[in-house]
């Protein structure tokens, strides 16, 4: 699991439970998940977002959001054209069988290049032709995808409400998040 999180840092946000209506009042902890930047290519290539927001519910579920990851790419000429999911609900979850089967199946997918925190969760195509990759942020199984984002009428939720209604997915993490070896810096 340690290799899965290489090149990723999680910066913990101080809980703001005294402010109703903020995402932090609904979650136990929120993190800015930062990815090691990759070199940007021509305008038609996929660009990976270098920072996203992840909320962790007291029950351990992780809610993956875009946060402000898309703002640097947007302009009057470049707005969200479409959102496509790269994962499916229940990927890695075996309906029958025990925990060991589920974990073995997930480990095989990780070693084959799937399910890792740096893997694509969604691709956001802009009207100027660029595509922005939003990552999973956490090692685990997708419990729920926010399919409203795939509807062009609701894709703007990624911008207008990226921390709540514009969430991308809910993931059941495999192991604790953040892992002990990962950089986890509290932010005040």
Number of C-alpha atoms within 10 A of each C-alpha: 12 9 7 16 21 14 13 19 21 25 19 21 18 14 18 16 14 9 10 10 10 14 18 22 14 18 20 17 20 23 23 22 24 17 21 14 13 10 7 10 9 8 11 11 12 17 21 22 21 17 23 24 24 28 26 21 15 11 9 18 17 27 27 29 27 25 21 15 20 22 12 8 16 14 12 7 8 14 20 23 17 19 25 15 20 14 18 14 16 15 17 23 19 14 8 8 9 9 11 9 14 16 16 12 15 23 18 13 15 19 11 10 11 18 26 25 21 23 21 19 23 23 19 24 20 20 16 17 15 19 23 22 25 27 26 30 33 29 27 25 23 24 19 16 22 14 15 17 23 18 12 13 10 16 19 20 18 25 18 12 14 22 24 20 15 22 24 29 24 23 24 20 20 15 12 10 18 20 16 9 10 16 15 18 13 11 11 7
